[in-house]
Amino acid sequence: MAGIWLSARSAEAEWMDDAGQTESAFRAVLRDLEFLNRVTFGYRPTLNWLDALVARTGATTLSVLDVGAGGGDTLRAIARWGARRGVALELTGLDRSPAALAAARHMGTPGQWITTDVFDLPPEARFDLVISSLFAHHLNDAELVRFLRWMQTHATQGWMINDIHRHAISWCGLWAGTRLLRLDPIVVHDSTVSVARAFKRDDWRRLAREAGVAARVEWQMPFRWAVSSERAN
Ligand SMILES: C[S@@+](CC[C@H](N)C(=O)[O-])C[C@H]1O[C@@H](n2cnc3c(N)ncnc32)[C@H](O)[C@@H]1O
């Protein structure tokens, strides 16, 4: 068992992906996810990427789509970043769950919101940047290859995925942390399932090759992958 533990992506389902979850249960999960993102510095890879992109391009306005935006916490972190950096932002959250929209609005998330499955977005929709945080591991490999190509189409300047490193340290840290902090039972269950569904560097290399996209794959604290691509201009 120990030899094969976490050696390949798991297909075990997350409870939060059960369409039968009530709105209040889903919102409780999103609240805990925001807490985990904050205390583990989970926004850092996304903000680091935005910082580097703006430093290189000198952009002062950007439209940003956050896919699988949940309760909109990453968009709120990006809004604060934009205010600090003097970048005018047009923010859009996309999530298939109507409960995500309710949670995002309740938390004061700025910008537009689209409630849809990512692959049902109109093909002509375009954004300067497409980002996602803790979304990619919800997809299986075939869907991920499609998502990588999807981002190439919908992002005119670049895209970035921020997701978990499938590693024993992240698995054990979340197993213990979610229990010690008495987080929501769905989060306790899904946290380790998320790690098991997540990625090693070779997964990203293989998926990018299959999708035919050139992607930079960087490891960043806190045990996250920053997978990104920018258009040369
Ligand atoms: C783990 S949450 C991540 C929330 C937030 N981005 C964060 O960093 O905490 C994953 C989100 O992706 C959404 N999601 C999963 N599959 C989706 C799909 N195919 N299309 C759109 N949203 C999806 C779920 O509804 C959920 O809100």
The ligand as a MOL file (V3000), in Angstrom:
LIG
                    3D

  0  0  0     0  0            999 V3000
M  V30 BEGIN CTAB
M  V30 COUNTS 27 29 0 0 0
M  V30 BEGIN ATOM
M  V30 1 C -12.6090 23.5220 -4.2120 0
M  V30 2 S -13.6820 24.7440 -4.8850 0 CHG=1
M  V30 3 C -12.5320 26.0630 -5.1510 0
M  V30 4 C -13.1110 27.3750 -4.7310 0
M  V30 5 C -12.1160 28.5310 -4.7520 0
M  V30 6 N -11.6020 28.7730 -6.0960 0
M  V30 7 C -10.9580 28.3070 -3.7890 0
M  V30 8 O -9.7930 28.5390 -4.1590 0
M  V30 9 O -11.2130 27.9340 -2.6310 0 CHG=-1
M  V30 10 C -13.9920 24.1860 -6.5440 0
M  V30 11 C -15.1350 24.9330 -7.2050 0
M  V30 12 O -15.1990 24.5180 -8.5680 0
M  V30 13 C -16.5600 24.4270 -8.9510 0
M  V30 14 N -16.6320 23.5230 -10.1010 0
M  V30 15 C -16.3070 22.2050 -10.1310 0
M  V30 16 N -16.4610 21.7170 -11.3720 0
M  V30 17 C -16.8860 22.7540 -12.1550 0
M  V30 18 C -17.2000 22.8810 -13.5490 0
M  V30 19 N -17.1170 21.8190 -14.3750 0
M  V30 20 N -17.5520 24.0910 -14.0220 0
M  V30 21 C -17.6300 25.1660 -13.1810 0
M  V30 22 N -17.3690 25.1100 -11.8570 0
M  V30 23 C -16.9920 23.9120 -11.3470 0
M  V30 24 C -17.2740 23.9270 -7.7160 0
M  V30 25 O -18.6570 24.2620 -7.7400 0
M  V30 26 C -16.5100 24.6330 -6.6030 0
M  V30 27 O -17.1220 25.8420 -6.2140 0
M  V30 END ATOM
M  V30 BEGIN BOND
M  V30 1 1 1 2
M  V30 2 1 2 3
M  V30 3 1 2 10
M  V30 4 1 3 4
M  V30 5 1 4 5
M  V30 6 1 5 6
M  V30 7 1 5 7
M  V30 8 2 7 8
M  V30 9 1 7 9
M  V30 10 1 10 11
M  V30 11 1 11 12
M  V30 12 1 11 26
M  V30 13 1 12 13
M  V30 14 1 13 14
M  V30 15 1 13 24
M  V30 16 1 14 15
M  V30 17 1 14 23
M  V30 18 2 15 16
M  V30 19 1 16 17
M  V30 20 1 17 18
M  V30 21 2 17 23
M  V30 22 1 18 19
M  V30 23 2 18 20
M  V30 24 1 20 21
M  V30 25 2 21 22
M  V30 26 1 22 23
M  V30 27 1 24 25
M  V30 28 1 24 26
M  V30 29 1 26 27
M  V30 END BOND
M  V30 END CTAB
M  END
